[in-house]
């Protein structure tokens, strides 16, 4: 049973989000549900937390800390969604000898400012492991296609099809306090 359909709930629980573009993704996926940014003062408990393009910007230790923080907001049976560039996709494409013009971005980040570097790469097995470590059981894990607009040094533009790993874990046990 989803936390947003819990027995006795008079209204849907809030969906919390974090990451550039996360609010728009949450609004598109769950348009009728209340939503708020994931911060220290966000409402508890949440039925869902959606981390979009966050983990790859952190080292593994800080990523685990962010996942623990996010999971601490979840109600029992709440969902933790993690969406990151698919390192699996890059490795598979390059190993097969396929052209993958987006690989530098997917591995290293956009590098458009001092925060634009990726500090970790994520495949589905490592995401499963990290969600398990924060008390979530993975119920869905897949690489979803996405379109990415790439810009060359002279401003030329190219569209590339890439994949993003989307892993969903469900928190079992006691509600948050």
C-alpha positions in Angstrom: 0.0 0.0 0.0 1.3 3.4 -0.9 1.8 6.0 1.9 -0.4 8.4 -0.1 -3.3 6.0 0.2 -2.8 5.0 3.8 -5.8 4.0 5.8 -7.2 6.8 7.9 -5.4 9.5 5.9 -7.8 12.4 5.1 -5.6 14.0 2.6 -2.6 12.8 0.6 0.8 13.1 2.3 3.2 15.6 0.9 5.7 14.8 -1.8 9.1 16.3 -1.0 11.6 17.0 -3.7 15.3 18.1 -4.1 17.4 18.9 -7.2 17.5 21.1 -10.2 14.3 20.4 -12.2 12.8 18.2 -9.4 9.8 20.4 -8.8 8.7 20.3 -12.4 9.2 16.5 -12.5 7.1 16.0 -9.4 4.4 18.4 -10.7 4.3 16.4 -14.0 4.2 12.9 -12.3 1.9 13.7 -9.4 0.0 16.9 -10.4 -2.8 16.6 -7.8 -0.6 15.9 -4.8 0.8 18.5 -2.4 4.5 19.1 -2.7 7.3 21.0 -1.0 11.0 21.3 -1.2 13.0 18.9 1.0 14.7 21.1 3.7 15.3 20.7 7.4 11.8 22.3 8.0 9.9 20.3 5.4 6.6 18.7 6.6 6.7 15.2 8.1 5.8 12.5 7.4 6.0 12.5 3.7 4.5 10.0 1.4 7.2 10.3 -1.1 10.7 11.9 -1.5 12.0 12.6 -5.0 15.8 13.2 -5.4 16.5 14.3 -8.9 20.1 14.8 -10.1 21.5 15.1 -6.6 23.6 12.1 -5.7 26.1 12.4 -8.5 27.2 15.8 -7.2 28.2 14.3 -3.9 30.9 11.9 -2.8 29.7 8.5 -1.6 29.7 9.3 2.1 27.7 12.6 1.6 25.4 10.8 -0.7 24.6 8.2 2.0 24.0 11.1 4.4 21.6 12.7 2.0 19.7 9.4 1.5 19.5 9.0 5.3 18.2 12.6 5.6 15.6 12.0 2.9 14.4 8.6 4.3 14.0 10.2 7.8 11.0 12.2 6.3 9.2 9.1 5.0 6.0 7.7 6.5 5.8 3.9 6.8 5.4 2.6 3.2 6.6 5.9 1.9 8.6 6.0 -1.4 12.1 7.2 -1.9 12.7 8.0 -5.6 16.3 8.5 -6.8 17.0 9.7 -10.3 20.6 10.0 -11.5 22.5 9.8 -14.9 23.0 6.1 -15.8 26.6 5.1 -15.5 25.5 1.7 -16.7 24.3 3.2 -20.0 27.6 5.0 -20.6 29.7 1.9 -19.9 27.4 -0.3 -22.1 27.5 2.2 -25.0 31.2 2.6 -25.0 31.9 -1.1 -24.5 29.8 -1.8 -27.6 31.7 0.7 -29.6 28.7 2.9 -30.0 29.1 6.7 -30.3 28.0 8.3 -27.0 28.5 12.0 -27.3 27.0 12.7 -23.9 29.4 10.5 -22.0 31.6 13.4 -20.7 28.5 15.1 -19.2 27.0 11.9 -17.8 30.3 10.9 -16.1 31.9 14.3 -15.2 28.9 16.7 -15.1 28.2 19.9 -17.1 31.2 21.7 -15.7 29.5 25.0 -16.3 30.4 26.4 -12.9 32.3 25.5 -9.7 29.4 23.2 -8.7 29.0 21.6 -12.1 31.3 18.6 -11.5 30.0 15.1 -10.6 31.9 13.4 -7.7 30.3 10.0 -8.1 28.9 7.8 -10.8 25.9 5.5 -10.0 24.8 2.2 -11.4 21.6 0.4 -10.4 23.4 -2.2 -8.0 25.0 0.6 -6.1 21.8 2.6 -5.8 20.0 -0.6 -4.5 22.7 -1.0 -1.9 22.5 2.5 -0.7 18.7 2.5 -0.5 18.9 -0.7 1.5 21.4 0.9 3.9 18.9 3.7 4.7 16.0 1.3 5.4 14.3 1.1 2.1 13.5 -2.0 0.1 13.9 -1.4 -3.6 10.7 -2.2 -5.5 11.6 -0.7 -8.9 14.9 -0.1 -10.6 15.3 0.8 -14.3 17.1 3.0 -16.7 14.7 5.4 -18.5 15.5 7.1 -21.8 15.9 10.9 -21.7 16.7 13.5 -24.3 19.7 15.8 -23.6 20.7 18.9 -25.4 24.5 19.2 -25.8 26.3 22.4 -26.7 29.7 22.4 -28.4 32.5 24.9 -27.9 31.3 27.1 -30.7 27.7 27.0 -29.5 26.6 24.3 -31.9 23.7 22.3 -30.5 23.1 18.5 -30.6 20.3 16.3 -29.1 21.5 13.1 -27.6 19.4 10.2 -26.2 20.7 9.1 -22.8 19.4 7.1 -19.9 18.8 8.0 -16.3 18.6 5.4 -13.5 15.3 5.7 -11.6 15.3 3.6 -8.4 12.3 3.5 -6.0 12.7 2.2 -2.5 9.8 1.8 0.1 10.4 2.4 3.8 9.1 -0.3 6.0 8.8 -0.1 9.7 7.8 2.7 12.1 6.6 6.1 10.9 8.9 9.1 11.3 8.6 11.0 14.5 
